[in-house]
Amino acid sequence: MKKAEFEQFVGLTLDELWVYGEMYIGWKLPTGIEFEWMKLNSKRIKDRSKVIEEIVSSVYINEEKIYPCVDLSIKEILNESCVLVVGRIASYEPRPFQKGYTNRSGPFIYGVNHTLISPDIDTKSLDFKNLLRAKGLLRC
């Protein structure tokens, strides 16, 4: 996969993460984003285009070397206009773009901080899992 294609893929990934989060949280999320890697001395990145640039520069090495397992999680609603997303790159060796851990295309695995998940939504139910599958957010 070429770098420009991966940049577009990361943008679509963030869109999907929002849908995923809204399904677990039960309401529409603010559209603003801040991002930081889950590692010591990580700097917080603001602005969607800079977040995409940061993820791409850390995950994409070249067309044949892309880290295959990257967690992206909604950690916190910072205010009425912004969400904090955190990321973690697993220690697998980079490889060509492929299906990932969740059997979806690409390296990204979505998550939501458990404190944000609505108690009114049965996220363990078959109906909920089927809804995730219908939206392409779960393939397992």
Beta strands, then each sheet from edge to edge (+ up, - down):
strand 1: 32-37
strand 2: 45-46
strand 3: 60-62
strand 4: 65-66
strand 5: 70-79
strand 6: 82-89
strand 7: 108-112
sheet 1: 2+ 1- 6- 5+ 7+
sheet 2: 3+ 4-
end
